[in-house]
Each structure stands twice: as C-alpha cells, then as structure tokens.
Amino acid sequence: MSEKSTFTRQNARTKEERADTNESESRQSMGQKWGRRDEDESETESESESAAEELTCPECAGNVVVDDEHGETVCDDCGLVITEDSVDRGPEWRAFDSQEKDQKSRVGAPTTNTMHDKGLSTNIDWRDRDAYGNSLSSNQRQKMQRLRKWNERFRTRDSKERNLKQALGEIDRMASALGLPENVRETASVIYRRALDDDLLPGRSIEGVATSCVYAAARMAGVPRSLDEISEVSRVEKSEVARTYRYIARELSLEVKPADPEQYVPRFGSELGLSDEAKMRARQLLKNAKEKGVHSGKSPVGLAAAAVYAAALLTNEKTTQAAVSEVADISEVTIRNRYHELLEAEESLGLA
C-alpha cells in the first residue's frame, strides 16, 4: 500500500508539473499572439491612415468619393474629377450566397439570340480530324458520324426548335447578303422569337416572317434597306414581305419610324464613289425638301437617289442617272421627277 501511495503521489506531482508547464507555454504563446495582433492592427491603422491621406482632394483637401458606376474618383466638396476611366475588374452581377454565385458564374462564349439554342449546345465539326489535325481512322469516322446525327437530333427536339433553327439561318443568310451589322441580326432574331411565342406564324411561311423581321430590324437600327433590296435576297415575293411586315409590326406593336431619306445617302454615295462634299450636299437638299414638305408621300429611296444625283451634278462629279438607278434599284423616271422637285424646293427657299 505504501508503494502504491508513493507512486500515486509521484504521478500527481508529475501531472501538476506538466500542467504548470503547459499553462506557462500557453501564456507565452498568447502573449506572442496578442503582440502580433497588436502589430497587425497598428499596420492596418497605418495603411488606412495612408489611404485616407491619399483619398483627399489635391485642390481643396476635401472628401473624395469613388463612383464605381462611372469609373471616376470625384471630390465631394469642389467636384474635381481626380481620376476617370478606371477599370472595374469584378463581375457586373451581385451574388448574396454561394449558390447564387455558382449559378451566375459562366464560362465560354456569350449567349446570342441568333442561334436557336442561344449558343449553349455543342457543335461537332464536319471535318474528320482530331485536335492535332490528324485524320481519324475508319472506326473513329463512323463513330463521329453517329455522334453528329444524335447531336443534331438532341439540338432540335421539337417542331418549335426546328422552326426557329430554319428561320434564324435565313435571317443570318439575308443579313450577310445585305451587309447588315450584328446588332440588326440580334434584333431580327428577337422579333422572330416574339412572333413565334405569340403564335403569329400559322398561315404564314417561315421565310416571309424571317424576311419581314430583317426589314423591321434594319429600319429600327437606322440602316434601312428597301423592299426591293430585301426581296432580291429573300425566297418570297415583295408583296408577301410587305403584307407580313405590316401584320408583324401591328401585332407586336413595333416602334418603327418612317425611313429617313438621309439614311440612304452614305450607302448610295459610297457605292457611286462620291466625295464627302457631295454627300453633305445631298443631305442639305433633303433637309430643304423636308422644310418645304416635298418628302411627304414620296418614297425615301427615290428622294435619296435624286438627292445624290443632284448633289453629284452640283459638285461637278461625274455620275449618270443609270448608275444611280442601278445602285438605288429605282427607275430613272422617278429619279428625274424627284430631282426637279428637290431643286425647286431649294430655289424657293433661296428666294424666300
């Protein structure tokens, strides 16, 4: 019993010594941590003080406000713009939790309305080559052919998607033939999607609705094309395009302003090789015609063609009615009639 008690006392002393040693070590470590924390806080305070010193107006030493929306740093007191055009390297969206952040994060090419699936699906190339440009074996070619077939079937699963794919292909083809920019193709695709969602297509051809969407989008974007130009690249008649356009514009309440003759002048002048002086003179002729009300009830294409022809003659640049007629796709008789009306309007303004 005495040996057990002695052993127990020694163990207790050993435990007490260990506890004292651990407690002293923990106190030392806590002191080191508090010392480091004080150092970090002092460094942070010094950095904030230096940042506060930097964010002061150099003119009046007033408060400086950072406008992230406009990318400017402005003095709140005197209004001095200290820096501008700063780059915002963050995303344009906000996320309030990790799930929303994962949903909004995106990779790859941006979505586009010019494709029926908005560019979110994959596309297998028709060339039977691998990533290094080497030809595939016969077994691999057969496998890729099957994958292409099933990929095409999955991309267009119902009649609506097949309709949209065909129509958007037509829109892209006509826009390329007419030399229309990308924003016109996007607008035309959105208009067709709206018409498809509102069930405006039954009883009308896909090509006719797609052509009318291109015509409306070009006018809305300020780069109009005449119905004759549109019908040349379309697979439907001019009368059907005009009828479908009126129906689509009325049902979708499209805000399409009447075509301005001045919008045709740059294109006609460039195709005829006229100078900037002649183009400016043509615009002036059209402005005078608007003041006199000559443009009311007249075709904007005919007025623009006559103004370009008259401006070329007034600036001593060589061009013919036949050349202007071919570029504008309008008859020479219309050009002559509008030509005399434009000159009479300018002469009446000059006499007034």
C-alpha positions as CSV (number, residue, x, y, z in Angstrom):
1,M,0.0,0.0,0.0
2,S,2.8,2.4,0.8
3,E,4.5,1.7,-2.6
4,K,1.1,2.4,-4.4
5,S,0.6,5.7,-2.5
6,T,4.1,6.8,-3.2
7,F,3.6,6.0,-6.9
8,T,0.3,7.9,-6.9
9,R,1.8,10.9,-5.3
10,Q,4.7,11.0,-7.8
11,N,2.2,10.7,-10.7
12,A,0.2,13.6,-9.3
13,R,3.3,15.7,-8.9
14,T,4.3,14.9,-12.5
15,K,0.8,15.9,-13.8
16,E,0.9,19.1,-11.8
17,E,4.3,20.0,-13.2
18,R,3.1,19.2,-16.8
19,A,0.0,21.3,-16.3
20,D,2.1,24.2,-15.0
21,T,4.5,23.9,-17.9
22,N,1.6,23.8,-20.4
23,E,0.0,26.8,-18.8
24,S,3.2,28.9,-19.0
25,E,3.7,27.9,-22.6
26,S,0.1,28.8,-23.5
27,R,0.6,32.2,-21.7
28,Q,3.7,32.8,-23.7
29,S,2.0,31.8,-27.0
30,M,-1.0,34.0,-26.1
31,G,1.3,36.9,-25.4
32,Q,3.1,36.4,-28.8
33,K,-0.3,36.2,-30.5
34,W,-1.5,39.4,-28.8
35,G,1.7,41.0,-29.7
36,R,1.3,40.0,-33.3
37,R,-2.3,41.1,-33.3
38,D,-1.3,44.5,-31.9
39,E,1.3,44.8,-34.6
40,D,-1.2,43.8,-37.4
41,E,-3.7,46.3,-36.0
42,S,-1.1,49.0,-36.0
43,E,-0.1,48.2,-39.5
44,T,-3.8,48.2,-40.6
45,E,-4.3,51.5,-39.0
46,S,-1.2,53.0,-40.6
47,E,-2.4,51.7,-44.0
48,S,-5.9,53.1,-43.5
49,E,-4.4,56.4,-42.5
50,S,-2.1,56.5,-45.5
51,A,-5.1,55.5,-47.7
52,A,-7.2,58.3,-46.1
53,E,-4.3,60.7,-46.8
54,E,-4.2,59.6,-50.4
55,L,-8.0,59.9,-50.9
56,T,-8.1,63.7,-50.3
57,C,-8.7,66.3,-53.0
58,P,-5.4,67.9,-54.2
59,E,-7.2,71.2,-54.7
60,C,-9.3,71.7,-51.6
61,A,-8.3,68.7,-49.4
62,G,-12.0,67.7,-49.3
63,N,-13.6,64.3,-49.1
64,V,-13.1,62.0,-52.2
65,V,-15.9,59.7,-53.5
66,V,-15.2,56.7,-55.7
67,D,-18.0,56.3,-58.3
68,D,-17.7,52.7,-59.5
69,E,-20.7,53.0,-61.9
70,H,-19.0,55.7,-64.0
71,G,-15.4,54.7,-63.2
72,E,-14.4,58.1,-61.7
73,T,-13.0,59.4,-58.4
74,V,-14.6,62.8,-57.6
75,C,-14.1,65.3,-54.8
76,D,-17.4,65.6,-52.9
77,D,-16.7,69.3,-52.0
78,C,-15.5,71.0,-55.1
79,G,-16.5,68.4,-57.8
80,L,-12.9,67.9,-59.1
81,V,-12.6,64.7,-61.2
82,I,-9.3,63.2,-59.9
83,T,-9.3,60.0,-61.9
84,E,-11.5,58.7,-64.6
85,D,-12.0,55.6,-66.8
86,S,-11.0,53.2,-64.1
87,V,-11.3,49.6,-64.9
88,D,-13.9,47.5,-62.9
89,R,-12.4,44.1,-62.8
90,G,-15.3,42.5,-60.9
91,P,-18.4,40.9,-62.4
92,E,-21.4,43.0,-63.4
93,W,-23.7,41.0,-61.2
94,R,-24.1,40.6,-57.4
95,A,-24.4,37.4,-55.5
96,F,-25.5,37.1,-51.9
97,D,-24.7,33.4,-51.2
98,S,-22.5,30.7,-52.6
99,Q,-25.4,29.0,-54.5
100,E,-26.3,32.2,-56.3
101,K,-22.7,32.8,-57.1
102,D,-22.3,29.4,-58.7
103,Q,-25.5,29.9,-60.7
104,K,-24.4,33.3,-62.1
105,S,-20.8,32.3,-62.8
106,R,-20.3,31.5,-66.5
107,V,-17.6,30.4,-68.9
108,G,-17.3,30.1,-72.6
109,A,-18.8,32.3,-75.3
110,P,-21.6,34.7,-74.5
111,T,-25.2,33.7,-75.3
112,T,-26.7,35.0,-78.5
113,N,-30.3,35.2,-79.9
114,T,-29.1,34.4,-83.4
115,M,-28.9,30.7,-82.6
116,H,-32.0,28.6,-81.8
117,D,-30.3,27.3,-78.6
118,K,-28.7,30.6,-77.8
119,G,-25.3,29.1,-78.3
120,L,-25.5,26.8,-75.2
121,S,-25.1,23.5,-77.0
122,T,-22.1,21.8,-78.5
123,N,-21.3,21.5,-82.2
124,I,-19.3,18.7,-83.7
125,D,-17.2,19.7,-86.7
126,W,-17.8,18.1,-90.0
127,R,-14.1,17.6,-90.6
128,D,-12.9,14.1,-89.6
129,R,-9.7,15.3,-87.8
130,D,-8.6,15.3,-84.3
131,A,-7.3,18.2,-82.2
132,Y,-3.8,17.9,-83.8
133,G,-5.1,17.9,-87.4
134,N,-4.5,14.2,-88.0
135,S,-7.1,12.2,-89.9
136,L,-9.3,9.8,-88.0
137,S,-9.4,6.1,-88.6
138,S,-12.4,4.5,-90.3
139,N,-13.9,3.3,-86.9
140,Q,-13.5,6.7,-85.5
141,R,-15.1,8.3,-88.5
142,Q,-18.1,6.1,-88.2
143,K,-18.3,6.9,-84.5
144,M,-18.2,10.7,-85.1
145,Q,-20.9,10.3,-87.8
146,R,-23.2,8.7,-85.3
147,L,-22.4,11.4,-82.7
148,R,-23.2,14.1,-85.2
149,K,-26.5,12.5,-86.0
150,W,-27.6,12.2,-82.4
151,N,-26.2,15.6,-81.5
152,E,-28.3,17.2,-84.3
153,R,-31.4,15.3,-83.0
154,F,-30.9,16.5,-79.5
155,R,-30.3,20.1,-80.5
156,T,-33.7,20.2,-82.3
157,R,-36.0,18.1,-80.2
158,D,-39.4,19.6,-81.2
159,S,-41.0,21.4,-84.1
160,K,-40.6,24.8,-82.4
161,E,-36.8,24.4,-82.2
162,R,-36.7,23.2,-85.8
163,N,-38.8,26.2,-86.9
164,L,-36.5,28.6,-85.0
165,K,-33.3,27.0,-86.4
166,Q,-34.5,27.3,-90.0
167,A,-35.7,30.9,-89.5
168,L,-32.6,32.1,-87.8
169,G,-30.5,30.5,-90.5
170,E,-32.5,32.5,-93.1
171,I,-32.1,35.7,-91.1
172,D,-28.3,35.2,-90.9
173,R,-28.1,34.5,-94.6
174,M,-30.1,37.6,-95.7
175,A,-28.3,39.9,-93.2
176,S,-24.9,38.7,-94.7
177,A,-26.1,39.3,-98.2
178,L,-27.3,42.8,-97.4
179,G,-24.2,43.7,-95.4
180,L,-26.2,44.3,-92.2
181,P,-24.3,44.6,-88.8
182,E,-24.5,42.2,-85.9
183,N,-27.0,44.3,-83.9
184,V,-29.5,44.1,-86.7
185,R,-29.3,40.3,-86.7
186,E,-29.8,40.2,-83.0
187,T,-32.8,42.5,-83.2
188,A,-34.3,40.5,-86.1
189,S,-33.9,37.2,-84.1
190,V,-35.6,38.7,-81.1
191,I,-38.5,39.9,-83.2
192,Y,-38.9,36.4,-84.7
193,R,-38.8,34.8,-81.3
194,R,-41.6,37.1,-80.1
195,A,-43.7,36.3,-83.2
196,L,-43.2,32.6,-82.5
197,D,-44.1,32.9,-78.9
198,D,-47.3,34.9,-79.7
199,D,-48.4,32.2,-82.3
200,L,-48.2,34.7,-85.2
201,L,-46.7,32.1,-87.7
202,P,-49.7,29.8,-88.5
203,G,-50.8,30.5,-92.1
204,R,-47.5,32.3,-93.0
205,S,-44.3,31.0,-94.4
206,I,-41.1,30.9,-92.3
207,E,-39.2,32.7,-95.0
208,G,-41.8,35.5,-95.2
209,V,-41.8,36.2,-91.4
210,A,-38.0,36.0,-91.2
211,T,-37.7,38.5,-94.1
212,S,-40.1,40.9,-92.5
213,C,-38.2,40.7,-89.3
214,V,-34.9,41.6,-91.1
215,Y,-36.7,44.5,-92.8
216,A,-38.1,45.8,-89.5
217,A,-34.8,45.4,-87.6
218,A,-32.9,47.3,-90.3
219,R,-35.3,50.2,-90.1
220,M,-35.2,50.2,-86.3
221,A,-31.4,50.2,-86.3
222,G,-31.1,53.2,-88.6
223,V,-29.6,51.2,-91.6
224,P,-32.8,50.7,-93.7
225,R,-33.0,48.6,-96.8
226,S,-35.7,49.0,-99.4
227,L,-38.3,46.3,-100.0
228,D,-36.8,45.7,-103.4
229,E,-33.4,45.0,-101.9
230,I,-34.9,42.8,-99.3
231,S,-36.9,40.8,-101.8
232,E,-33.9,40.2,-104.0
233,V,-32.1,38.2,-101.3
234,S,-35.3,36.6,-100.0
235,R,-37.1,33.5,-101.2
236,V,-40.6,35.1,-101.1
237,E,-42.3,37.8,-103.2
238,K,-42.2,41.5,-102.4
239,S,-45.9,41.7,-101.8
240,E,-45.8,38.9,-99.2
241,V,-42.9,40.6,-97.4
242,A,-44.8,43.9,-97.2
243,R,-48.0,42.2,-96.0
244,T,-46.2,40.1,-93.4
245,Y,-44.3,43.1,-92.2
246,R,-47.4,45.1,-91.6
247,Y,-49.0,42.3,-89.7
248,I,-45.9,41.6,-87.5
249,A,-45.5,45.4,-86.8
250,R,-49.1,45.7,-85.8
251,E,-49.4,42.6,-83.6
252,L,-46.1,43.1,-81.8
253,S,-46.5,46.9,-81.5
254,L,-43.1,47.6,-83.0
255,E,-42.0,51.2,-82.8
256,V,-40.7,51.6,-86.4
257,K,-40.3,55.1,-87.5
258,P,-40.7,56.1,-91.2
259,A,-37.4,55.7,-93.1
260,D,-35.4,58.9,-93.3
261,P,-34.1,59.6,-96.8
262,E,-30.8,60.8,-95.3
263,Q,-30.0,57.4,-94.0
264,Y,-29.7,56.1,-97.6
265,V,-27.3,58.8,-98.7
266,P,-24.0,57.4,-97.2
267,R,-24.5,54.0,-98.8
268,F,-25.5,55.3,-102.2
269,G,-22.7,57.8,-102.2
270,S,-20.1,55.2,-101.2
271,E,-21.2,52.8,-103.9
272,L,-21.0,55.5,-106.5
273,G,-17.6,56.7,-105.3
274,L,-18.8,60.2,-104.4
275,S,-16.8,62.6,-102.2
276,D,-17.9,63.7,-98.7
277,E,-18.7,67.1,-100.1
278,A,-21.3,65.6,-102.5
279,K,-22.8,63.5,-99.6
280,M,-23.1,66.6,-97.4
281,R,-24.7,68.5,-100.3
282,A,-27.2,65.7,-100.8
283,R,-28.2,65.8,-97.1
284,Q,-28.7,69.6,-97.4
285,L,-31.0,69.1,-100.4
286,L,-33.1,66.6,-98.4
287,K,-33.3,68.9,-95.4
288,N,-34.6,71.7,-97.6
289,A,-37.1,69.3,-99.1
290,K,-38.3,68.4,-95.6
291,E,-38.8,72.1,-94.7
292,K,-40.9,72.6,-97.8
293,G,-42.8,69.3,-97.2
294,V,-41.8,67.8,-100.5
295,H,-40.9,64.5,-98.9
296,S,-44.5,63.8,-97.7
297,G,-45.9,60.8,-99.6
298,K,-42.7,60.1,-101.5
299,S,-40.5,57.1,-101.4
300,P,-37.5,57.8,-99.2
301,V,-35.3,55.7,-101.6
302,G,-36.4,57.8,-104.6
303,L,-35.7,61.0,-102.7
304,A,-32.3,59.8,-101.6
305,A,-31.3,58.7,-105.1
306,A,-32.4,62.0,-106.6
307,A,-30.6,64.0,-103.9
308,V,-27.4,62.0,-104.6
309,Y,-27.7,62.6,-108.3
310,A,-28.4,66.3,-107.9
311,A,-25.5,66.7,-105.4
312,A,-23.1,65.0,-107.8
313,L,-24.0,67.5,-110.6
314,L,-23.8,70.5,-108.2
315,T,-20.3,69.4,-107.0
316,N,-19.1,68.7,-110.6
317,E,-18.7,65.0,-110.0
318,K,-19.4,62.6,-112.9
319,T,-22.3,60.2,-112.5
320,T,-25.3,59.2,-114.5
321,Q,-29.0,58.5,-113.8
322,A,-28.4,55.0,-114.9
323,A,-25.7,54.4,-112.4
324,V,-27.8,55.9,-109.6
325,S,-30.8,53.9,-110.7
326,E,-28.7,50.6,-110.6
327,V,-27.3,51.4,-107.1
328,A,-30.7,52.5,-105.6
329,D,-32.7,49.9,-107.5
330,I,-35.2,52.5,-108.7
331,S,-36.3,53.7,-112.1
332,E,-34.7,56.7,-113.9
333,V,-38.1,58.3,-114.3
334,T,-38.5,58.5,-110.5
335,I,-35.0,60.0,-110.2
336,R,-35.8,62.7,-112.7
337,N,-39.1,63.6,-111.1
338,R,-37.7,63.8,-107.6
339,Y,-34.6,65.7,-108.9
340,H,-36.7,68.5,-110.3
341,E,-38.8,68.7,-107.0
342,L,-35.6,68.9,-104.9
343,L,-34.2,71.7,-107.0
344,E,-37.5,73.6,-106.9
345,A,-37.7,73.3,-103.2
346,E,-34.2,74.7,-102.7
347,E,-34.8,77.6,-105.2
348,S,-38.0,78.6,-103.3
349,L,-36.1,78.6,-100.0
350,G,-33.3,80.7,-101.6
351,L,-35.8,83.3,-102.9
352,A,-37.5,83.4,-99.5
